[in-house]
Amino acid sequence: MINVFAICVALASSLEPAQPVKLDSVAETARLVSARKDARLRAMLPKIDDPEITKLLDDPRLMLYTESEMPRAYQFWDGVHPGVHSAYYNISANGSEPFGNANREFPWGHPAGTQKAKGVGSFRFLWLPLDEKGRTLPVVWYRKPLSGDGRSGYAWTFPAGAILGEVLTLESPTGDEYVFEVRIRRRELDDWAVDVFRPFPTATDLATRIRELRPDWANRDKLAELCSHLEESRKLPVHLVRDRQPGRRTFKQEMGVDTLPPIGDDALVVELLTTTPFRSAISTAWRVAADDTHTCAPTTKARFHVVPAGYSAGHIEVERASCRRCHNTVNHAVDEFDGGRDWYGRVRGSDGIFSFHPFARSSISDNGFPRTVTIRKELKRTGVVAHYNAKKHPDSIYRKTKYFEP
């Protein structure tokens, strides 16, 4: 399995990198959150050992949002309930249908690897490049026929150079939130490049940092046990994670599991997460056992650790093909995955991104009855979204990808 990772690294390094994008701005800044919330979320962003990402996170044009500002919504353009619907209202009349849509269950209901994790929060961000005149290159939306629906729905495409991020937090026993992972997706002309930044991409990284912060680690029973766990060769139990959709399998992965013993020092956990620069974990194994069984991230049962209890991202390799398994289901009809269920609509999102949509909040039905769909005014006004125009939005910037088109 070590050779597999070596091959992944070689492939990743051989890919032609996306062209650098300009971070200086003369464009109007779009905001979805209040100034106070914007400042609070920005203050949570960790130090990252990557100059370009650091510059990105410092850019005032970075648009942050949570699910409160960008409500989870899916499309349904058939039958008696056409329109855009909240994922939290069940339009199914079948009492055995738990949600009535796919957007609240595995693998679509939570950030990857957190479906059984405890105390996990998240927020997102969007950064859009500028054209040669310093104007924002918008996300372009358009109507199109969507398979499985009786009328045209909406889709949208991000410009090459667009960057979206997902920031994952865990809750401490005091109720404070600390970032433990930052996920990045960067739009290339024909695909999305991916990266994940963690304070400890490997088990050795964590053991080394514990020794730096607690020189007396060997005299602390729990720290001594943890460092021994991290550095000694050990067998990893193998576990299978998969979805249960009979029509189309989205996620199925067998991987080793590394369950970390507790740290037993909450102050140290805070130091580990807040004073350690996050580094790229692309194509990196957290640890590899003697029999070549590997895992990509640890998990734990401890209440407060460097990852949340129940975390299962160890089953997800940080590389584009692995991430594409779920992201290429956006805007696809739920009947593709299980045609026998009494559920409705489509997987939320478009162009490989789940969390963003251009719809006004007033367009999202929360009671099953259809509403008039409009585009969000503040996103139009600030140039974040625009109606697609082939003359203004050339294929050299807005090419639709073979991976993410429904």
C-alpha positions in Angstrom: 0.0 0.0 0.0 3.0 2.3 0.5 3.7 2.0 -3.2 0.1 3.1 -3.9 0.7 6.3 -2.0 4.0 6.9 -3.8 2.2 6.5 -7.1 -0.5 9.0 -5.9 2.2 11.5 -5.0 3.9 11.1 -8.3 0.6 11.6 -10.2 -0.3 14.6 -8.2 3.1 16.2 -8.8 2.9 15.5 -12.5 -0.4 17.3 -13.0 -0.2 20.7 -14.6 -0.9 23.2 -11.8 -3.7 25.7 -12.3 -2.5 29.2 -13.2 -2.0 31.6 -10.3 -5.0 33.9 -9.6 -4.9 37.5 -8.7 -5.8 38.1 -5.0 -5.7 42.0 -5.1 -9.1 43.5 -5.4 -10.9 46.6 -6.6 -14.2 44.8 -6.8 -17.1 45.3 -4.4 -16.9 42.8 -1.5 -19.8 40.5 -1.1 -20.9 39.6 2.4 -23.4 37.0 3.5 -22.6 37.1 7.2 -22.7 40.1 9.6 -19.4 42.0 10.2 -19.2 40.6 13.7 -19.7 37.0 12.5 -17.3 37.6 9.6 -14.6 38.7 12.1 -15.3 35.8 14.5 -15.0 33.2 11.7 -11.9 34.8 10.3 -10.3 34.7 13.7 -10.9 31.0 13.9 -8.9 30.3 10.7 -5.7 28.5 11.5 -2.1 29.3 10.4 -1.4 27.3 7.2 2.0 26.4 6.0 1.3 27.4 2.4 1.9 31.1 1.3 -0.9 31.1 -1.4 -3.5 29.7 1.0 -2.4 32.1 3.7 -2.8 35.0 1.3 -6.2 33.7 0.2 -7.5 33.4 3.8 -6.3 37.0 4.5 -8.1 38.4 1.5 -11.0 40.7 2.4 -12.8 39.4 -0.7 -13.1 36.0 0.8 -16.8 35.4 1.2 -17.6 33.3 4.3 -20.9 31.6 5.0 -22.6 28.9 7.1 -25.8 27.0 6.5 -27.7 29.7 8.2 -26.8 32.2 5.4 -26.8 29.6 2.6 -29.7 27.3 3.6 -29.5 23.7 2.4 -31.8 23.5 -0.6 -32.5 21.0 -3.4 -34.5 21.2 -6.7 -37.5 19.3 -7.8 -39.2 20.0 -11.1 -41.8 17.3 -11.5 -45.2 16.5 -10.1 -47.2 18.9 -7.9 -44.3 20.3 -5.9 -42.0 21.9 -8.5 -39.4 24.4 -7.3 -36.6 24.7 -4.7 -37.2 23.0 -1.4 -35.6 23.0 2.1 -33.9 19.7 2.8 -35.4 19.9 6.3 -39.0 19.6 5.2 -40.2 16.2 4.2 -42.6 16.5 1.2 -43.2 12.7 1.1 -46.5 11.5 2.3 -45.0 8.1 3.1 -44.6 7.7 6.8 -41.7 5.4 6.4 -39.6 8.0 4.5 -37.4 9.7 7.1 -36.5 12.8 5.1 -38.1 12.6 1.6 -34.9 13.7 -0.1 -31.3 12.5 -0.2 -29.7 15.6 1.3 -29.8 14.6 5.0 -28.4 11.1 4.8 -25.1 9.4 4.0 -23.1 10.3 2.0 -24.7 13.7 1.4 -25.9 14.7 4.8 -22.6 15.7 6.5 -19.1 16.8 5.6 -17.2 13.7 4.5 -16.1 11.6 7.4 -18.3 13.4 10.0 -21.5 11.4 9.6 -21.1 9.7 13.0 -18.7 12.3 14.6 -19.7 14.2 17.7 -19.4 17.9 18.3 -18.5 18.9 14.7 -19.3 22.3 13.2 -18.4 23.8 9.9 -18.4 27.0 7.8 -17.5 27.6 4.2 -15.9 30.2 2.0 -15.9 31.2 -1.6 -13.2 33.2 -3.4 -13.7 34.3 -7.0 -10.9 35.5 -9.4 -10.9 38.8 -11.2 -10.8 39.6 -14.9 -8.1 41.8 -16.5 -10.2 44.9 -15.5 -10.4 43.9 -11.9 -14.0 42.8 -12.1 -15.2 39.6 -10.3 -15.6 36.6 -12.5 -19.0 35.4 -11.4 -20.6 32.0 -10.9 -22.9 31.7 -13.9 -26.4 30.2 -13.7 -28.7 28.9 -16.4 -31.8 26.8 -17.0 -31.5 23.3 -18.5 -33.5 20.1 -18.8 -32.6 17.8 -16.0 -33.1 14.0 -16.4 -35.9 12.7 -14.3 -37.8 16.0 -14.1 -40.7 17.2 -16.2 -39.4 20.7 -16.8 -36.1 22.6 -16.9 -34.2 23.2 -13.7 -31.2 25.3 -12.7 -27.5 24.6 -12.9 -24.5 26.8 -12.4 -20.8 26.8 -13.3 -17.8 28.3 -11.4 -15.1 30.2 -13.3 -11.6 28.6 -13.6 -9.6 29.8 -10.6 -12.6 29.9 -8.2 -11.7 28.5 -4.7 -14.1 27.0 -2.3 -13.3 25.9 1.2 -14.8 24.0 4.1 -13.6 24.6 7.6 -14.3 21.9 10.2 -14.4 22.6 13.9 -14.8 20.5 17.0 -16.3 21.6 20.3 -14.3 21.6 23.5 -15.8 20.7 26.9 -16.1 24.4 27.6 -18.2 24.9 24.4 -15.5 26.7 22.5 -14.9 25.7 18.8 -11.5 24.9 17.4 -10.6 24.2 13.8 -9.1 20.8 13.1 -9.3 20.7 9.3 -9.5 23.0 6.3 -10.6 21.5 2.9 -9.9 23.3 -0.4 -11.4 22.9 -3.8 -9.9 24.9 -6.7 -11.7 25.1 -10.1 -9.5 24.1 -13.0 -10.8 24.4 -16.5 -11.8 20.7 -16.6 -11.9 19.5 -13.0 -11.5 20.5 -9.4 -8.1 20.3 -7.7 -8.4 19.3 -4.0 -6.4 19.7 -0.9 -6.9 19.2 2.9 -4.9 20.9 5.5 -4.4 19.4 9.0 -2.1 20.2 11.9 -0.9 16.5 11.9 -1.0 14.8 8.5 0.8 11.8 10.0 1.0 10.0 13.4 4.6 10.9 13.7 3.8 14.6 13.3 1.5 14.4 16.4 4.0 12.5 18.5 6.7 15.1 17.7 4.5 18.0 18.5 3.4 16.6 21.8 7.1 16.2 22.9 7.8 19.8 21.9 4.9 21.2 23.9 5.2 18.8 26.9 8.9 18.0 27.4 7.8 15.9 30.5 5.5 13.7 28.3 7.2 10.5 29.5 6.2 11.3 33.1 2.5 11.7 32.1 0.8 8.3 31.8 -1.7 9.2 29.2 0.8 11.1 27.0 3.3 8.3 27.3 0.6 5.9 26.2 -0.5 8.1 23.3 3.1 8.6 22.0 3.7 4.9 22.3 0.5 4.3 20.3 1.6 6.7 17.6 5.1 5.5 17.1 5.0 1.7 17.7 4.2 -0.6 14.9 0.7 -1.9 15.3 -2.0 -3.8 13.4 -4.9 -1.7 12.1 -8.4 -3.2 12.3 -10.1 -3.0 8.9 -13.5 -1.5 8.6 -15.9 -1.0 5.6 -17.8 2.2 5.1 -20.5 2.2 2.4 -23.8 3.8 1.5 -26.9 1.6 1.2 -28.3 2.9 -2.2 -29.1 -0.1 -4.4 -29.4 1.7 -7.7 -26.1 3.6 -7.8 -23.3 3.1 -5.3 -21.7 6.4 -4.3 -19.3 5.5 -1.5 -17.7 2.1 -0.6 -14.3 2.0 1.0 -12.5 -0.5 3.1 -9.7 1.0 5.2 -7.7 0.5 8.4 -8.8 2.3 11.5 -6.5 4.0 14.0 -8.4 4.9 17.3 -6.3 7.3 19.4 -6.3 6.9 23.1 -7.2 10.1 25.1 -4.7 12.9 25.6 -6.0 13.6 29.1 -5.0 17.3 28.9 -7.6 19.7 27.4 -5.2 22.6 27.5 -2.7 20.6 25.5 -5.4 19.8 22.9 -6.1 23.5 22.5 -2.3 24.2 22.1 -2.0 21.4 19.6 -4.8 22.8 17.4 -4.0 26.5 17.7 -0.2 26.7 17.7 0.6 24.1 15.0 0.7 25.3 11.4 -1.7 23.2 9.3 0.0 21.3 6.4 -1.2 19.6 3.3 -2.3 16.0 3.6 -2.7 15.4 -0.1 -1.9 11.7 -1.0 -0.6 11.2 2.6 -1.3 8.2 4.8 -1.8 8.9 8.5 0.0 5.6 9.2 0.8 2.4 7.5 0.8 -0.9 9.3 3.4 -3.7 8.9 1.0 -5.6 6.6 0.5 -2.4 4.5 -3.0 -1.7 5.8 -3.3 2.0 5.9 -5.6 4.8 7.1 -5.7 8.4 5.9 -6.7 10.0 9.3 -7.2 8.9 12.9 -10.3 8.6 14.9 -10.9 8.5 18.7 -13.5 7.8 21.4 -12.2 10.6 23.6 -14.4 13.6 24.3 -11.8 16.1 23.2 -8.9 15.3 21.0 -7.2 16.6 17.8 -10.0 15.0 15.8 -13.6 14.5 16.9 -14.9 11.3 18.4 -16.3 9.0 15.7 -14.4 10.7 12.9 -14.2 8.4 9.8 -12.1 10.5 7.3 -9.5 7.8 7.5 -11.5 6.1 4.8 -11.1 9.1 2.4 -7.9 9.5 0.5 -7.0 13.2 -0.1 -6.9 13.2 -3.9 -9.3 14.3 -6.6 -10.6 10.9 -7.7 -11.5 10.0 -4.2 -13.4 13.2 -3.5 -15.1 13.0 -6.9 -17.0 9.9 -5.8 -19.5 12.0 -3.9 -19.1 15.4 -5.5 -20.0 14.1 -9.0 -23.5 13.3 -7.7 -24.6 17.0 -7.3 -27.8 17.9 -9.1 -28.5 14.3 -9.9 -32.0 12.9 -9.4 -32.4 10.8 -6.2 -34.1 8.0 -8.2 -30.7 7.3 -9.8 -29.6 6.0 -6.4 -32.9 4.3 -5.4 -35.8 4.3 -7.7 -38.0 2.3 -5.4 -38.2 4.9 -2.6 -40.8 7.6 -2.1 -38.3 10.4 -2.1 -38.0 13.4 -4.3 -35.8 15.9 -6.0 -32.1 16.1 -6.6 -28.9 16.1 -4.7 -28.3 19.7 -3.8 -25.6 21.8 -5.6 -24.1 22.0 -9.0 -20.7 21.8 -10.7 -19.3 19.6 -8.1 -20.1 21.8 -5.1 -22.8 21.0 -2.5 -22.9 24.0 -0.3 -23.4 27.0 -2.7 -26.5 28.0 -4.7 -27.7 31.3 -6.2 -31.3 31.1 -5.0 -32.9 33.9 -2.9 -33.9 32.6 0.6 -37.5 33.5 -0.2 -37.4 31.0 -3.1 -36.8 28.0 -0.7 -40.1 26.3 0.2 -40.2 25.1 3.8 -43.7 23.7 3.7 -43.9 21.7 0.4 -45.8 24.4 -1.5 -43.9 25.7 -4.6 -42.6 29.3 -4.5 -41.4 31.6 -7.3 -37.7 31.1 -7.8 -35.5 34.2 -7.9 -31.8 34.8 -7.8 -30.3 36.3 -4.7 -30.1 40.1 -5.0 -26.9 40.7 -3.1 -25.1 38.0 -5.1 -26.2 39.7 -8.3 -25.4 43.2 -7.1 -21.8 42.3 -6.1 -21.1 40.3 -9.2 -20.9 36.9 -7.4 -23.5 35.4 -9.7 -24.7 36.3 -13.2 -27.0 34.8 -15.8 -24.9 32.9 -18.3 -24.2 34.6 -21.5 -22.0 32.8 -24.0 -20.5 36.1 -25.3 -19.6 37.3 -21.8 -18.7 34.0 -20.3 -16.4 32.1 -22.7 -15.6 28.4 -22.6 -12.0 29.2 -21.8 -13.2 30.2 -18.3 -16.5 28.5 -17.8 -16.1 25.1 -19.4 -18.5 22.4 -18.1 -16.7 19.4 -16.8 -17.3 15.8 -17.8 -17.3 14.7 -14.2 -19.9 17.0 -12.7 -22.6 17.4 -15.3 -25.9 15.6 -14.5 
